[in-house]
Structure formats: C-alpha cells, structure tokens
Amino acid sequence: MTRKSLYRLCALTLTVVICVVIFHDLGAANGKGQAESDMERGGWLYKHENYEEALGMFKKAKEGEPGSPVVEYYIGMTYKQLQDFSSAKPHLEAALTLEPKEAAALPELVSLLHQTDQIDEAKKWLSMASALKMDPAQRAFFDGLILMRDGNKPKEAIAAFEDAAKLDSSLKDTAKYFEAFCYMQTKKLTEAKNMFQQIRTNQPMSDMAFYANEYIDAITRKEDADRPLRMSAGYGVAYDSNTILAPDDPALTEGGGNQADWRQMATYNGEYNLKCGERFTLTPAYSLYYAKQSDLGFYDTVSHDISGQMAYNSDKMSIAFPVHYNWVSVDDKAYLSLVGIGNVNNIAFRRDQMFQTTFLYNRKDYLWQPTNYADNRDSNEYMWSAGWFNFFGRNQDGFANFRYTFNYDDTKGHNWNYFGNRFSFSSAVPVHKKARLSMALDYLIQDYWKTNSVYEKKRFDNVLTASSLASINITKNIEAQLQYVFVDNVSTLGIYKYKRNICSVTMKYNY
C-alpha cells in the first residue's frame, strides 16, 4: 500500500468516527429533548388531575431518560394518586436510591408505608431524613405517626405531634387530629373528643371535620355504652285483635269469635354495670311491665323481673352467666313464679361477625290451680341455642341474626310436655341517623309428645310470628316506637288454633 493510499484510509476512518459521534450526540440530545417534552406534558396533565394520561407521558419520559430520580418520583406520585400503592412504592424507592436523590420522595414514601401498615420499612426510610434535610416539622409529624402506629408509645407520639405543630402552624389541626387517636389508644375519650371538637370548630367545611364528627359520634356512643347506670321508662298503647287467644273457630268458645281490645302499657328497665377489674363485670338489673286492658275485665298484667349477670370479657370473646327471678300477676292475683339460670357465650370472628351459644334453665311454678292434674304446667324448662350475627352499617349499628333453638318443657301435667324447635331471623337496619327499622321472623315447631287427656289426641303446633318495629329518636333521650306483630298458630287441636294481630305505639325515655 502506497503512502498516499494509507493517508486516504486514515482520513476516511476518522471521518466515519466523527460522523458516528456527531449522530450519537444528536440522537441523545433529541431523546433528552423528547423526554423533557413528555415530562412537561405529563406535569400539565398531573396538575389537572388527569392521572392516567399523565402516567403514560411520564413512562415515555423514562424511556428517553432512564435512571432519572425526578421521572421515578413523578411516576410513583401518579400511581399514588391512582391509589395503586403497590405500584407506587418501587418508583418512590428508586427516586431515593438513584443519584441525585429526589428529597421530595421521602415524605411521600413514608406516608405510603404508614397507610399500608408497613411500619418497619417506614422507620428505615425515615432514618434518611437528616441526610436529605427533611423539614423538621415534617420529620416530627412522621415520627408521631410511626410512634402512634406502634401502639406502645402514645405519649411520645403526642409529644412529637405537638412539636410538629409548634414548628409549623399549618400542621396544627392535622397534628390535633392524630393526637386524638393517641388519646383514644390510651382510652382517654374525653381528651380525644375535645380534640375532634376543636378541629370541627377550626375547619368546619373540611374533610377532616367530617371525619372528626364521625369519631365524636362514635365516642359519644361508647361513653353511653360504658356508663354504669342505664335506665329506660316507656308508656304506650296497643290494639290486640285477639287478647284471649280465642280459636279461629267461634263454635269452640262460649263467647264466639276473637276478643279484641285496647290496652295501656308502662315499662321500666334499670341496670348497673359494675366493673370488677379489666375483664370482669357484674350487672344487677330490674325490669317492670304493666298492662291495663281497656274493655275486657281481665288479663291486666304486672311482671317484675330481678336479674344479675357475671361476665368475663376479652377482645374476641365474652362468657356470661345470667340469673333471674320473674314474678307475674294477672288481675291482681299471683300467676307465675320463675327462677332461671344460664350461660351465654359470644365469639367474635371479625369486627362484623359473631357466633353465640346459649343454655338456659327455668324453673316455672304456675300459682293458679289447674282444672285437672294433666293440665298442671309447673315445669323444668331447658333451652339450647346457637346464633350467628353479621354487623353492618356506617358504625356497625345494623345487624342480621340467624338462630336455632331447641327447648324441652318438662311439665308435671303431661298435656303440656313438649319438644320445641325454633328457627328465627332478626335484623335491624339504620335507615337514618335518627331512625332504625327492625324486623323479625320466627317459626316454632312444638311437639306435644303425649296424648291430650281432654281431647284424646296428640297436639302438634306450628307457630309463625312476624314483627316489625320502627324506632325514631326525637331527641337524644326520647324515642318513639311503632310496632306490628302477627301470630299464626296452627294446631292439630282446634282449641289452640288462632291468629293474632298487635299494633302498638310507645314513647320511651332512655338515660
């Protein structure tokens, strides 16, 4: 190869290298320029809350500028706005791992980890706060959140929130909001309620005030439920289409037909909940029922019930042992004396579901003399039941209950011996903040397993009871109740076959 050819080859090679470098730089510049354009477009869409399209722009920007902490930050923030926390997390982490670190990603990542209960990871990232020069007020606020979620350091969490409010006055109400939760953790409900009320006063139209109102209502209900002394008194009137349980066939009774009447009713209930340590409670109670018929000259009833209950309560279970004595008079004559004892067990599987089992024993002594010994209703009654509760509603104040009960009434007179199988459903639905609708359906199968001595035939009853109750809170303590009850007793013995409709209106005062 001649020297001239060698020079030409070197010149050509140098020209090719220069062209490659120039075109590479131009491509990189164009890619970076395109990435900047995509970021600007994505930022505009993000600002106007068009998050899905913004996400597409930010992803395109990442293709043009891979490894950019700023692009990773905006992708993570967009996922966070879309409530896709699992997708947001790795991008916010990348923004804090790549160089130069994007400091704005730190509070967003810690907030995300706090929201998703990843407290240990939140602590780890928060340790970078000093290196990234996080705002001291923001650091104190997040320290409070972490301490609060740990659950063991509510006092330290309150101190951190107070520091945050002192360092930045704009955090004052937000800090108070979370301080209230710390007071709830330590069961200082009065302090928590005061905090929520301050937020409601300071920012009456904010979302935070709305949630504060919810917690104020919940605390008020908790305070009412935990109040040791509870009483209620009521007065009502009822129309009963079949007061005397007259049979459907009028030929079977002397008077003929169903005996309807109005009656006035007065009720009183009082109980005192005595705490015996953290887990045990003792609850004595007394209730009175008085009914006066308007036209019929009989069936005026007075019932006194004295009861007590010892209970053990844990987070997921309660075990109670109720005892009671009931005395009933009809037309001013002693009619029934009853002593009962039992066991009630509640097991909570979740916040909204509970399983209940009960066993009850009653010793019943009827004080009116029967016409013959076979009709003697003095008995030992045994009842077993199992039920399932499902709670729902904004404050879990609605429920649906399914229950099965088996009972055996072992009477002295064989005309009243029976085995019972009861299937029941009940539900309460909050239809308004001050109104509730309750419904119940009950089906009882009574198998009187001995031949009736009077009618020389075995008795078998199917009793269907349906009821509805509308409750309206007129004031905090005064409640109006409208109730309807329908009973249909189908029996193999015509004398016990009847239908009954009861409509009532009651006013109650609750304390």
Backbone torsions as a table, in degrees:
resi	resn	phi	psi	omega
1	MET	NA	131.3	179.9
2	THR	-74.5	161.7	179.6
3	ARG	-62.6	-34.3	-179.0
4	LYS	-67.1	-39.7	178.8
5	SER	-66.4	-38.4	179.4
6	LEU	-63.2	-42.6	178.4
7	TYR	-61.6	-40.2	179.7
8	ARG	-64.4	-40.9	179.8
9	LEU	-63.5	-43.2	179.7
10	CYS	-64.3	-40.4	179.7
11	ALA	-64.9	-40.2	179.5
12	LEU	-65.2	-42.4	180.0
13	THR	-63.0	-43.9	179.6
14	LEU	-62.4	-39.4	179.2
15	THR	-63.2	-42.3	179.7
16	VAL	-63.4	-44.6	-179.6
17	VAL	-61.5	-43.6	-179.3
18	ILE	-63.1	-39.5	179.5
19	CYS	-65.2	-43.1	179.4
20	VAL	-60.0	-46.3	-178.9
21	VAL	-62.8	-42.9	-177.8
22	ILE	-64.4	-46.4	-179.1
23	PHE	-66.5	-35.0	177.2
24	HIS	-63.3	-44.8	179.4
25	ASP	-64.9	-38.3	178.2
26	LEU	-65.1	-41.5	179.0
27	GLY	-63.8	-42.2	179.1
28	ALA	-64.5	-41.7	179.5
29	ALA	-64.4	-42.0	178.1
30	ASN	-64.1	-41.1	179.3
31	GLY	-62.5	-43.2	179.7
32	LYS	-67.6	-38.8	178.0
33	GLY	-64.1	-40.2	177.6
34	GLN	-64.9	-40.4	179.2
35	ALA	-61.6	-42.3	178.9
36	GLU	-64.0	-37.7	178.3
37	SER	-65.4	-42.7	178.0
38	ASP	-64.1	-38.4	178.6
39	MET	-64.9	-41.8	179.2
40	GLU	-63.9	-42.9	178.3
41	ARG	-64.8	-43.9	178.4
42	GLY	-63.2	-39.1	178.7
43	GLY	-63.0	-39.5	179.0
44	TRP	-65.1	-43.9	179.0
45	LEU	-64.9	-39.4	179.2
46	TYR	-63.6	-43.6	-179.7
47	LYS	-60.7	-33.7	-178.7
48	HIS	-96.0	17.8	172.3
49	GLU	62.3	25.9	173.2
50	ASN	-95.6	72.8	-166.3
51	TYR	-69.6	-36.8	-177.4
52	GLU	-65.8	-43.2	177.5
53	GLU	-70.7	-35.6	177.2
54	ALA	-61.2	-39.6	179.7
55	LEU	-60.7	-41.6	177.9
56	GLY	-61.4	-41.7	178.8
57	MET	-65.2	-43.2	-179.5
58	PHE	-65.1	-36.4	177.7
59	LYS	-66.5	-37.8	176.0
60	LYS	-64.9	-39.2	178.0
61	ALA	-63.1	-35.3	178.6
62	LYS	-65.5	-35.9	177.3
63	GLU	-63.2	-36.9	179.9
64	GLY	-81.5	-23.0	-178.4
65	GLU	-139.8	68.3	-178.7
66	PRO	-65.9	148.7	178.8
67	GLY	80.5	15.1	179.0
68	SER	-89.8	120.1	178.3
69	PRO	-60.9	-35.0	-178.1
70	VAL	-66.3	-43.0	178.9
71	VAL	-64.0	-42.3	178.6
72	GLU	-61.2	-39.6	179.5
73	TYR	-60.9	-46.0	-176.9
74	TYR	-71.9	-33.1	174.6
75	ILE	-64.3	-44.5	178.5
76	GLY	-62.2	-42.6	179.6
77	MET	-64.8	-36.5	179.8
78	THR	-67.6	-43.0	175.3
79	TYR	-60.1	-38.2	-179.7
80	LYS	-65.2	-40.6	177.4
81	GLN	-65.1	-29.4	178.1
82	LEU	-83.3	4.2	179.5
83	GLN	65.3	20.3	175.9
84	ASP	-97.4	77.3	-172.1
85	PHE	-67.6	-35.5	-179.1
86	SER	-64.9	-34.1	177.3
87	SER	-78.6	-30.8	-178.8
88	ALA	-70.0	-36.1	-172.4
89	LYS	-55.0	-54.1	-176.4
90	PRO	-62.2	-31.4	-179.9
91	HIS	-72.6	-39.7	176.1
92	LEU	-66.9	-36.3	176.0
93	GLU	-64.2	-41.3	178.7
94	ALA	-62.2	-38.2	179.5
95	ALA	-62.5	-24.8	179.7
96	LEU	-98.4	-5.7	-178.7
97	THR	-103.0	-40.6	178.8
98	LEU	-69.6	160.2	179.3
99	GLU	-107.4	141.7	-9.2
100	PRO	-75.9	141.0	-176.6
101	LYS	-59.7	141.0	177.8
102	GLU	-91.9	99.3	-173.0
103	ALA	-60.1	-31.2	-178.1
104	ALA	-63.9	-17.9	-178.7
105	ALA	-75.9	-22.6	-174.0
106	LEU	-62.9	-54.5	179.6
107	PRO	-62.6	-31.5	179.2
108	GLU	-68.8	-40.3	179.1
109	LEU	-68.8	-43.9	179.5
110	VAL	-62.6	-41.1	177.6
111	SER	-61.5	-43.1	179.0
112	LEU	-62.2	-46.2	-179.1
113	LEU	-64.3	-35.4	176.4
114	HIS	-65.3	-43.0	-179.4
115	GLN	-64.3	-32.2	-176.4
116	THR	-100.0	16.5	174.7
117	ASP	62.5	27.9	175.8
118	GLN	-99.3	68.0	-169.1
119	ILE	-68.9	-40.1	-179.4
120	ASP	-62.5	-41.8	177.5
121	GLU	-66.2	-38.1	178.2
122	ALA	-60.8	-41.4	177.5
123	LYS	-60.3	-43.2	-177.6
124	LYS	-60.6	-48.1	-178.6
125	TRP	-70.4	-32.6	-179.0
126	LEU	-66.7	-21.5	177.5
127	SER	-64.7	-15.3	177.5
128	MET	-83.9	-0.5	-171.8
129	ALA	-58.4	-43.4	-177.8
130	SER	-66.7	-44.0	-178.5
131	ALA	-62.5	-35.0	-179.1
132	LEU	-93.7	7.3	176.6
133	LYS	54.6	48.6	175.6
134	MET	-63.4	143.9	178.2
135	ASP	-54.5	128.2	-176.5
136	PRO	-56.2	-37.6	179.0
137	ALA	-65.8	-40.7	178.5
138	GLN	-65.5	-40.3	178.8
139	ARG	-62.9	-44.5	179.3
140	ALA	-63.4	-39.0	179.7
141	PHE	-63.3	-45.8	179.9
142	PHE	-68.7	-34.1	173.4
143	ASP	-58.0	-41.8	178.0
144	GLY	-62.2	-43.2	179.1
145	LEU	-60.6	-44.9	-178.4
146	ILE	-65.3	-44.7	179.7
147	LEU	-63.7	-37.7	179.3
148	MET	-65.8	-43.5	-177.7
149	ARG	-71.2	-25.2	173.8
150	ASP	-61.5	-31.8	175.0
151	GLY	83.0	-12.1	-176.2
152	ASN	-104.5	-6.4	-174.7
153	LYS	-132.1	55.8	-178.8
154	PRO	-64.5	-33.9	-179.5
155	LYS	-66.5	-42.7	178.4
156	GLU	-65.6	-36.3	178.7
157	ALA	-64.4	-42.3	178.5
158	ILE	-61.4	-42.2	179.1
159	ALA	-62.6	-38.7	179.1
160	ALA	-66.7	-41.6	178.2
161	PHE	-64.3	-39.0	178.4
162	GLU	-65.0	-38.8	176.5
163	ASP	-62.9	-42.6	179.8
164	ALA	-60.5	-42.5	-179.8
165	ALA	-66.5	-34.7	178.7
166	LYS	-69.6	-38.1	-177.5
167	LEU	-76.0	-28.5	-179.1
168	ASP	-144.7	106.8	-175.3
169	SER	-63.6	-22.3	179.5
170	SER	-69.5	-16.4	178.2
171	LEU	-92.0	2.4	-171.8
172	LYS	-56.5	-53.6	-176.2
173	ASP	-70.7	-37.4	177.7
174	THR	-63.7	-41.1	178.0
175	ALA	-64.0	-41.0	177.7
176	LYS	-61.7	-38.4	-179.1
177	TYR	-57.9	-45.5	-178.5
178	PHE	-80.3	-26.9	172.5
179	GLU	-59.8	-38.6	179.6
180	ALA	-59.4	-38.3	177.9
181	PHE	-65.2	-36.8	177.3
182	CYS	-63.0	-40.6	177.5
183	TYR	-65.7	-34.5	176.5
184	MET	-66.0	-36.7	177.4
185	GLN	-60.9	-37.3	-179.3
186	THR	-91.0	9.8	177.1
187	LYS	62.7	26.8	173.6
188	LYS	-95.1	77.2	-171.1
189	LEU	-68.8	-33.5	-180.0
190	THR	-63.4	-44.7	178.7
191	GLU	-64.1	-41.2	178.9
192	ALA	-63.1	-42.7	-179.9
193	LYS	-62.8	-40.3	178.8
194	ASN	-63.0	-40.1	178.3
195	MET	-61.6	-48.3	-179.7
196	PHE	-62.0	-37.7	179.3
197	GLN	-66.3	-35.7	176.6
198	GLN	-64.1	-41.3	178.4
199	ILE	-63.4	-43.0	179.4
200	ARG	-61.2	-36.7	179.6
201	THR	-73.4	-41.9	-175.5
202	ASN	-73.3	-37.5	-177.2
203	GLN	-132.6	68.1	-170.9
204	PRO	-62.1	-24.8	-175.9
205	MET	-102.0	4.7	-175.4
206	SER	-85.9	161.5	174.2
207	ASP	-61.2	-36.8	-179.6
208	MET	-62.0	-37.9	178.0
209	ALA	-66.3	-36.3	178.1
210	PHE	-61.3	-47.7	179.4
211	TYR	-68.4	-34.4	176.5
212	ALA	-60.4	-40.5	176.7
213	ASN	-60.1	-41.2	179.0
214	GLU	-60.4	-43.7	-178.6
215	TYR	-71.4	-33.4	175.6
216	ILE	-61.4	-43.8	178.2
217	ASP	-62.4	-42.5	-178.6
218	ALA	-65.3	-41.6	178.9
219	ILE	-65.3	-40.1	179.0
220	THR	-61.8	-42.7	177.8
221	ARG	-64.6	-38.9	178.8
222	LYS	-64.8	-42.3	178.7
223	GLU	-62.9	-41.2	178.7
224	ASP	-65.4	-40.5	-178.9
225	ALA	-68.2	-33.4	-177.6
226	ASP	-87.6	-4.1	179.8
227	ARG	-64.1	127.0	-173.7
228	PRO	-62.1	-41.0	-177.9
229	LEU	-100.6	124.5	176.6
230	ARG	-131.4	135.5	-178.8
231	MET	-141.1	155.2	171.8
232	SER	-149.3	145.9	177.2
233	ALA	-135.7	140.0	-177.1
234	GLY	-140.2	156.5	174.8
235	TYR	-139.5	135.3	-178.9
236	GLY	-153.4	169.7	174.6
237	VAL	-126.3	148.0	-178.8
238	ALA	-139.7	147.3	171.7
239	TYR	-109.8	124.0	-178.1
240	ASP	-116.7	119.9	-176.4
241	SER	-76.0	-12.5	-177.0
242	ASN	-152.4	71.3	-174.6
243	THR	-62.2	-38.9	-173.8
244	ILE	-95.1	8.3	-178.9
245	LEU	57.6	43.8	178.4
246	ALA	-66.7	141.5	-178.4
247	PRO	-68.4	159.6	-179.9
248	ASP	-61.2	-32.6	-179.3
249	ASP	-87.2	107.7	-176.7
250	PRO	-64.1	-18.8	-179.9
251	ALA	-69.1	-16.1	-177.1
252	LEU	-86.5	-5.5	178.3
253	THR	-126.5	155.1	-178.4
254	GLU	-67.5	-44.2	-176.6
255	GLY	-73.6	-28.8	-178.9
256	GLY	75.2	135.0	174.4
257	GLY	78.5	169.3	178.3
258	ASN	-76.2	145.0	-177.6
259	GLN	-103.6	98.3	-178.7
260	ALA	-89.4	152.4	178.4
261	ASP	-165.2	157.4	169.8
262	TRP	-93.7	151.2	173.8
263	ARG	-144.1	153.4	174.7
264	GLN	-102.4	142.0	-176.6
265	MET	-130.2	141.0	173.5
266	ALA	-130.7	136.7	-178.9
267	THR	-133.1	153.7	173.7
268	TYR	-146.9	136.5	174.5
269	ASN	-136.4	134.5	176.8
270	GLY	-144.0	140.3	177.7
271	GLU	-147.9	153.5	178.1
272	TYR	-126.6	121.7	-176.6
273	ASN	-96.7	105.7	-176.7
274	LEU	-100.9	119.0	179.1
275	LYS	-84.0	130.8	178.0
276	CYS	-115.6	79.0	-174.5
277	GLY	86.9	-166.0	-175.7
278	GLU	-75.8	-30.8	-168.8
279	ARG	-111.2	-22.2	-172.2
280	PHE	-105.8	144.2	175.5
281	THR	-134.5	149.4	174.8
282	LEU	-126.4	124.7	-173.2
283	THR	-126.9	97.7	170.2
284	PRO	-80.3	148.5	-177.3
285	ALA	-151.3	158.7	176.3
286	TYR	-142.8	139.6	176.1
287	SER	-137.8	149.3	-179.4
288	LEU	-130.9	137.5	172.5
289	TYR	-130.5	129.2	179.5
290	TYR	-131.0	129.5	178.9
291	ALA	-132.0	130.9	179.9
292	LYS	-122.2	117.6	179.3
293	GLN	-73.0	147.1	-177.1
294	SER	-83.4	-46.9	-174.4
295	ASP	-109.5	-44.0	-179.1
296	LEU	-65.9	138.8	-177.3
297	GLY	-87.8	22.1	179.9
298	PHE	-154.2	178.7	-177.9
299	TYR	72.1	16.6	168.2
300	ASP	-68.9	130.2	-169.5
301	THR	-127.6	139.8	171.5
302	VAL	-129.5	129.7	179.5
303	SER	-129.1	127.4	174.7
304	HIS	-113.3	133.0	178.2
305	ASP	-132.7	121.5	177.6
306	ILE	-112.5	127.7	-175.3
307	SER	-140.0	165.7	175.0
308	GLY	-151.6	151.7	-179.1
309	GLN	-145.7	127.5	171.6
310	MET	-101.6	132.0	-175.6
311	ALA	-137.6	145.9	170.8
312	TYR	-110.6	130.7	-176.0
313	ASN	-126.5	128.4	171.9
314	SER	-122.9	-175.5	-176.9
315	ASP	-64.9	-34.6	-174.4
316	LYS	-115.5	-3.2	-173.7
317	MET	-150.1	148.7	169.2
318	SER	-136.6	140.4	179.0
319	ILE	-125.7	122.1	-175.2
320	ALA	-127.1	149.7	178.2
321	PHE	-128.1	92.1	-179.5
322	PRO	-84.3	146.5	170.9
323	VAL	-133.4	149.2	178.1
324	HIS	-157.6	157.9	174.5
325	TYR	-128.1	130.9	-177.9
326	ASN	-124.4	131.3	177.9
327	TRP	-126.9	129.4	-175.3
328	VAL	-127.4	134.2	172.8
329	SER	-120.3	146.1	176.6
330	VAL	-126.9	126.0	-177.7
331	ASP	55.2	42.3	178.1
332	ASP	64.4	17.7	176.5
333	LYS	-119.2	134.1	179.3
334	ALA	-58.0	128.0	-174.8
335	TYR	-116.1	-42.4	-174.5
336	LEU	-145.2	137.4	171.6
337	SER	-124.7	124.7	-173.7
338	LEU	-135.1	133.8	174.9
339	VAL	-120.5	131.6	-177.8
340	GLY	-134.5	153.3	176.7
341	ILE	-146.4	151.0	-176.9
342	GLY	-164.3	-173.2	178.3
343	ASN	-143.0	132.7	178.3
344	VAL	-128.5	126.8	-178.9
345	ASN	-122.6	125.9	177.1
346	ASN	-115.7	129.6	178.7
347	ILE	-124.3	118.8	179.8
348	ALA	-92.8	121.5	177.7
349	PHE	-88.2	-38.3	175.1
350	ARG	-142.6	178.5	179.1
351	ARG	-61.4	-26.9	-173.7
352	ASP	-109.5	7.9	-178.2
353	GLN	-139.2	139.5	-178.8
354	MET	-145.7	141.4	176.1
355	PHE	-110.3	138.0	-176.6
356	GLN	-131.8	135.6	172.1
357	THR	-123.8	145.6	179.4
358	THR	-139.6	148.8	167.9
359	PHE	-134.6	130.8	-179.6
360	LEU	-133.4	139.5	173.4
361	TYR	-123.1	130.7	177.3
362	ASN	-124.2	133.5	171.8
363	ARG	-104.5	110.5	-174.3
364	LYS	-107.2	129.4	179.2
365	ASP	-124.1	104.4	178.3
366	TYR	-82.9	126.7	-169.6
367	LEU	-92.3	-9.7	173.4
368	TRP	-86.2	136.8	-178.6
369	GLN	-72.4	128.9	178.0
370	PRO	-72.4	159.9	178.7
371	THR	-68.8	-30.8	173.9
372	ASN	-147.6	162.3	-172.8
373	TYR	-63.6	-31.0	-179.2
374	ALA	-65.0	-19.5	178.1
375	ASP	-97.3	10.5	177.9
376	ASN	-69.3	117.9	-173.8
377	ARG	-99.0	5.5	173.3
378	ASP	-57.0	134.3	-171.2
379	SER	-156.7	166.7	164.7
380	ASN	-109.6	119.2	-177.6
381	GLU	-111.2	133.8	-179.8
382	TYR	-121.9	132.7	-179.8
383	MET	-135.0	133.9	173.7
384	TRP	-125.0	139.8	178.6
385	SER	-148.1	156.7	175.1
386	ALA	-137.7	133.4	-177.0
387	GLY	-140.8	155.3	179.5
388	TRP	-123.2	128.9	178.7
389	PHE	-112.2	136.0	170.9
390	ASN	-123.4	120.3	-176.6
391	PHE	-98.9	144.6	-179.0
392	PHE	-150.8	-177.5	-179.1
393	GLY	99.5	168.3	-175.8
394	ARG	-57.7	-38.8	-179.3
395	ASN	-118.1	25.7	-177.7
396	GLN	56.0	33.1	-178.3
397	ASP	-97.4	4.9	170.7
398	GLY	-108.7	155.9	179.4
399	PHE	-153.9	159.8	169.2
400	ALA	-130.0	137.2	-174.7
401	ASN	-132.4	128.2	172.8
402	PHE	-113.8	135.9	-175.3
403	ARG	-145.9	143.4	170.8
404	TYR	-120.6	135.3	179.8
405	THR	-130.9	134.4	172.1
406	PHE	-115.2	132.5	176.5
407	ASN	-138.5	152.1	177.9
408	TYR	-129.7	122.3	179.1
409	ASP	-107.9	105.6	-176.2
410	ASP	-94.7	87.3	-176.6
411	THR	-87.0	157.0	176.4
412	LYS	-66.9	-43.0	177.7
413	GLY	-86.5	128.8	-170.6
414	HIS	-72.4	-9.3	177.8
415	ASN	-67.1	-18.1	-174.9
416	TRP	-116.5	5.1	173.8
417	ASN	-66.5	130.9	175.9
418	TYR	-155.7	155.6	166.9
419	PHE	-102.8	137.3	-179.0
420	GLY	-122.9	138.9	171.9
421	ASN	-123.1	118.9	-174.8
422	ARG	-118.4	130.7	175.8
423	PHE	-118.6	124.9	-174.5
424	SER	-139.2	150.7	175.3
425	PHE	-135.8	136.1	176.0
426	SER	-141.9	152.8	-178.5
427	SER	-152.7	146.6	173.8
428	ALA	-127.6	127.3	-175.5
429	VAL	-121.8	118.6	175.3
430	PRO	-74.9	108.3	-177.8
431	VAL	-91.5	-13.3	178.7
432	HIS	-160.2	163.9	179.4
433	LYS	-57.0	-29.0	-177.2
434	LYS	-117.3	15.3	-177.8
435	ALA	-141.6	144.9	-179.6
436	ARG	-142.1	142.5	177.1
437	LEU	-116.5	124.7	179.2
438	SER	-115.7	143.4	179.4
439	MET	-136.3	148.5	178.4
440	ALA	-147.4	142.6	176.9
441	LEU	-134.4	127.8	-173.8
442	ASP	-134.7	131.1	178.5
443	TYR	-126.7	117.9	-176.4
444	LEU	-116.6	128.2	175.5
445	ILE	-107.6	116.8	-180.0
446	GLN	-112.0	118.1	-179.5
447	ASP	-107.7	101.2	176.3
448	TYR	-83.1	101.6	-163.2
449	TRP	-84.0	3.4	174.6
450	LYS	-118.4	150.9	-178.7
451	THR	-66.6	131.2	-179.8
452	ASN	-66.8	129.6	-173.9
453	SER	-71.8	-23.7	-178.7
454	VAL	-86.3	-46.8	-174.2
455	TYR	-99.3	-2.6	176.7
456	GLU	51.0	45.9	-178.5
457	LYS	-155.3	146.4	177.4
458	LYS	-74.9	139.8	-179.8
459	ARG	-98.1	135.4	177.1
460	PHE	-141.5	119.6	-175.8
461	ASP	-113.8	141.4	167.6
462	ASN	-118.4	115.6	-174.5
463	VAL	-115.1	117.8	177.7
464	LEU	-107.4	126.6	178.0
465	THR	-126.3	125.9	176.8
466	ALA	-125.6	138.0	-178.9
467	SER	-146.4	154.8	174.2
468	SER	-140.1	145.9	-177.1
469	LEU	-140.4	125.2	174.5
470	ALA	-107.6	123.6	-180.0
471	SER	-114.8	131.4	-179.1
472	ILE	-128.9	123.9	177.1
473	ASN	-83.9	107.6	179.8
474	ILE	-75.1	-44.5	170.9
475	THR	-132.5	-176.0	-179.9
476	LYS	-57.9	-36.2	-173.9
477	ASN	-109.2	-12.6	-176.2
478	ILE	-108.6	130.2	-175.1
479	GLU	-129.2	137.2	174.7
480	ALA	-106.5	137.0	-179.1
481	GLN	-126.8	132.3	174.1
482	LEU	-118.0	124.4	-174.4
483	GLN	-132.9	144.8	173.2
484	TYR	-132.1	133.2	179.2
485	VAL	-130.3	133.6	176.1
486	PHE	-123.4	131.4	178.5
487	VAL	-125.2	130.8	176.0
488	ASP	-128.6	108.0	-179.1
489	ASN	-104.8	111.1	178.0
490	VAL	-101.9	120.3	-174.2
491	SER	-129.5	151.9	175.3
492	THR	-71.8	-17.6	175.1
493	LEU	-103.9	117.8	-173.8
494	GLY	-56.9	-30.1	-177.3
495	ILE	-64.5	-23.4	-179.0
496	TYR	-104.0	8.7	-180.0
497	LYS	-94.3	117.1	-176.2
498	TYR	-153.7	165.5	171.8
499	LYS	-125.7	152.9	-175.8
500	ARG	-149.6	136.4	175.6
501	ASN	-125.8	130.2	-180.0
502	ILE	-128.6	124.8	174.9
503	CYS	-119.1	133.0	-177.4
504	SER	-142.2	154.0	173.3
505	VAL	-129.1	128.3	-176.0
506	THR	-134.4	140.2	171.9
507	MET	-110.3	130.3	-178.3
508	LYS	-124.5	143.6	171.8
509	TYR	-111.9	123.5	-177.8
510	ASN	-112.9	135.0	177.1
511	TYR	-123.1	NA	NA
